[in-house]
Amino acid sequence: MPIPTQRLLFGPVLVALCAVAWAALVAWELSPYAHHMHTEPLGAPSLACSRPAPLAHAALFVGGWVLMTVAMMLPTTLPLVAVFARLTRLRPDRALLGALLVAGYLVVWTAFGVAAHALYLALHSSLEGSGWLWVNSWIVGTLGLALAGAFQFSPLKYRCLDECRSPLAFAVARWQGVAPRRKAFRLGVDHGLYCVGCCWALMLLMFTFALGSLGWMLVLAAIMAIEKNLPWGRRLSRPLGVVLFGAAAAVVAAHAFAILAGPAGIA
């Protein structure tokens, strides 16, 4: 296949892959397996009795998480993939190298999802074992909102975000063509680490508040894509932090009002 034609097809193929992932998520949402991707709100009654064996549940979760990562996060890395396609356009193995880049990226996000799910299960178990925390589990959610808001102002957030927003410099600094397969995979891993570095706090909110629905996935995916890819996206981070702090304050105020109002207010 002539190189120009392949370059023209490279982007549409990835866009089609993302579209297929979103379509598969819609089908998953309508299937009996949807609850395996929907975390229960911390403090809600456990649905463990409705789950399959632990290994089967883990396999379903990992499969759903990878699908969600392809749908939500892969679009945010398309600029890097396009740059890498230009850097490797003269190589006969360019398609394999591009696949290894994407694979490295997905491996990092899969590892993050598994770790986050393990943390969620540990928190859920801890809450079930503590009567006071179970009744006041909203505190954990509020801390999650405040943590996500605070991270939007942190130097680490902007260091990782700047790396994600400079795909050409990022790829050129890490791609020399030596040991190409290993380097392509490592490039994807490195980009995935920076991507997790700037987005982990937002993604954890999905576990804290059971935001496994397609609507919230679309909202978070849009926010992260804007932050990384649009010229003014970097300026979105601090206002988003203010919104998250405001949401945390609103939760605290609502529960404080309920406590002050007494049993009638709680009811």
C-alpha positions in Angstrom: 0.0 0.0 0.0 1.5 3.4 -0.9 2.6 5.4 2.1 0.4 8.4 1.5 -2.7 6.2 1.3 -1.7 4.4 4.5 -1.2 7.8 6.3 -4.7 8.9 5.2 -6.2 5.7 6.6 -4.3 5.6 9.9 -6.3 8.3 11.6 -9.7 7.1 10.4 -8.9 3.5 11.6 -8.2 4.8 15.1 -11.3 7.0 15.1 -13.3 4.0 13.9 -11.8 1.9 16.8 -12.9 4.5 19.3 -16.4 4.6 17.7 -16.7 0.8 17.9 -15.6 1.0 21.6 -18.4 3.5 22.4 -20.9 1.3 20.5 -19.7 -1.7 22.4 -20.1 0.2 25.7 -23.7 1.0 24.7 -24.3 -2.7 24.1 -22.6 -3.5 27.4 -24.8 -1.0 29.2 -27.9 -2.7 27.8 -26.6 -6.2 28.7 -27.0 -8.2 31.9 -23.3 -7.5 32.6 -23.6 -3.8 32.9 -23.4 -3.9 36.8 -19.9 -5.3 36.6 -18.7 -1.9 35.4 -21.0 0.2 37.7 -19.4 0.5 41.1 -21.8 0.8 44.0 -21.7 4.1 45.7 -19.5 3.9 48.8 -21.9 3.2 51.7 -24.5 1.5 49.5 -25.5 -2.1 50.2 -23.1 -4.5 48.5 -24.3 -6.4 45.4 -21.7 -9.1 45.9 -24.4 -11.8 46.1 -25.4 -11.0 42.5 -21.8 -11.3 41.2 -20.2 -14.4 39.6 -17.2 -16.1 41.1 -14.3 -13.7 41.9 -12.2 -14.6 38.9 -15.1 -14.3 36.5 -16.0 -11.0 38.0 -12.4 -9.8 37.7 -12.3 -10.8 34.1 -15.5 -9.0 33.3 -14.3 -5.9 35.1 -11.0 -5.8 33.3 -12.6 -6.4 29.9 -15.1 -3.6 30.5 -12.4 -1.3 31.8 -10.2 -1.9 28.8 -13.2 -1.2 26.6 -13.9 2.0 28.5 -10.3 3.1 28.3 -10.3 2.7 24.5 -13.5 4.7 24.3 -12.6 7.4 26.8 -8.8 7.8 26.8 -7.6 6.6 23.4 -9.1 9.7 21.7 -7.0 11.9 23.9 -3.8 10.3 22.7 -4.6 10.5 18.9 -2.2 13.5 18.4 0.7 11.4 19.7 -0.4 8.5 17.6 -0.5 10.8 14.5 2.9 12.2 15.3 4.4 8.7 15.7 2.8 7.6 12.4 4.7 10.4 10.7 8.0 9.5 12.4 7.7 5.8 11.3 6.1 6.4 7.9 9.1 5.0 6.0 9.4 1.8 8.0 7.9 -1.5 6.7 6.8 -2.4 10.3 5.1 0.9 10.9 1.7 -0.7 11.5 3.1 -3.1 14.2 4.9 -0.2 15.9 1.8 1.8 16.0 -0.1 -1.1 17.5 2.7 -1.5 20.1 2.4 2.2 21.0 -1.3 1.8 21.6 -0.8 -1.4 23.5 1.7 0.2 25.9 -0.8 3.0 26.6 -3.6 0.6 27.3 -1.5 -1.5 29.6 -0.9 1.4 31.9 -4.5 2.4 32.0 -5.5 -1.2 32.6 -3.1 -1.5 35.5 -4.5 1.8 36.9 -8.1 0.5 36.6 -7.2 -2.8 38.4 -5.4 -0.9 41.2 -8.3 1.6 41.6 -10.8 -1.2 41.7 -8.8 -3.0 44.4 -8.7 0.3 46.4 -12.4 0.7 46.0 -13.1 -2.9 47.2 -10.8 -2.3 50.2 -12.7 1.0 51.1 -16.0 -0.7 50.6 -15.0 -3.5 52.9 -13.6 -1.1 55.5 -16.9 0.9 55.5 -18.9 -2.3 56.0 -16.8 -3.1 59.0 -17.3 0.2 60.6 -20.8 1.2 61.6 -20.1 4.9 62.0 -18.2 5.1 58.7 -20.9 3.2 56.9 -23.6 5.7 58.1 -21.3 8.6 57.2 -19.8 7.2 54.0 -20.5 10.5 52.3 -17.4 11.8 54.1 -15.2 9.5 51.9 -17.0 10.8 48.7 -16.5 14.4 49.9 -12.8 13.8 50.5 -12.6 12.3 47.0 -14.1 15.5 45.5 -11.8 17.7 47.5 -8.8 15.6 46.5 -9.7 15.8 42.8 -10.2 19.6 43.2 -6.9 20.1 45.0 -5.1 18.1 42.4 -6.3 20.4 39.6 -4.0 23.1 41.2 -1.0 20.9 41.8 2.4 21.3 39.9 2.3 17.5 39.2 -1.0 18.0 37.3 0.5 20.7 35.0 3.8 18.8 34.6 2.0 15.7 33.3 -0.5 17.8 31.3 2.2 19.7 29.5 3.8 16.4 28.5 0.5 15.2 27.1 -0.1 18.5 25.3 3.3 18.3 23.4 3.1 15.1 21.4 5.8 16.0 18.9 8.4 16.9 21.6 7.3 13.9 23.6 7.7 11.4 20.7 11.0 12.9 19.3 12.6 12.8 22.8 11.9 9.1 23.2 12.0 7.7 19.7 15.4 6.9 18.1 14.5 3.9 16.0 16.9 1.6 18.0 15.2 -1.5 19.3 12.0 -0.2 17.6 9.4 -2.6 19.0 10.6 -2.1 22.6 10.9 1.6 22.1 7.4 1.9 20.5 5.9 0.0 23.4 7.8 2.0 26.0 6.7 5.3 24.3 3.1 4.2 24.8 3.8 3.2 28.4 5.5 6.6 29.1 2.6 8.5 27.6 0.1 6.4 29.5 2.0 7.2 32.8 1.8 10.9 32.1 -1.8 10.6 31.1 -2.7 8.8 34.3 -0.6 11.4 36.1 -2.8 14.2 35.0 -6.2 12.4 35.0 -6.1 9.9 37.9 -8.0 12.0 40.4 -10.9 12.6 37.9 -11.0 8.9 37.1 -11.2 7.9 40.7 -14.4 9.9 41.0 -16.0 7.1 38.9 -15.3 4.7 41.7 -16.3 7.0 44.5 -19.7 8.0 43.1 -20.6 5.0 40.9 -20.2 7.1 37.8 -20.2 4.0 35.5 -22.9 5.4 33.3 -22.2 6.4 29.7 -23.3 10.0 30.4 -20.6 10.5 33.0 -18.1 8.7 30.8 -18.8 11.1 28.0 -18.5 14.1 30.3 -15.2 13.0 31.8 -13.8 12.0 28.3 -14.7 15.4 26.9 -13.1 17.2 29.9 -9.9 15.2 29.5 -9.8 15.6 25.7 -10.2 19.4 26.0 -7.5 19.7 28.7 -5.0 17.7 26.6 -5.8 18.7 23.0 -7.4 22.1 22.6 -5.2 25.3 22.6 -7.1 26.7 25.6 -7.5 23.4 27.4 -4.9 24.0 30.0 -6.9 26.9 31.3 -9.8 24.6 32.1 -8.0 22.8 34.9 -8.2 25.5 37.6 -11.9 26.4 37.0 -12.7 22.6 37.1 -10.8 22.5 40.5 -13.1 25.3 41.8 -16.2 23.4 40.6 -15.0 20.2 42.4 -14.3 22.1 45.6 -17.7 23.7 45.3 -19.3 20.2 44.9 -17.5 19.0 48.0 -18.7 22.1 49.9 -22.2 21.5 48.7 -22.2 17.9 50.0 -20.9 19.0 53.4 -23.5 21.8 53.6 -26.3 19.4 52.7 -25.4 16.9 55.4 -24.8 19.7 57.9 -28.3 21.0 57.2 -29.8 17.6 57.6 -28.0 17.2 61.0 -29.2 20.6 62.2 -32.7 19.9 61.0 -32.8 16.8 63.1 -34.7 13.6 62.3 -37.2 15.4 60.1 -34.5 16.9 58.0 -32.7 13.5 57.7 -35.9 11.9 56.6 
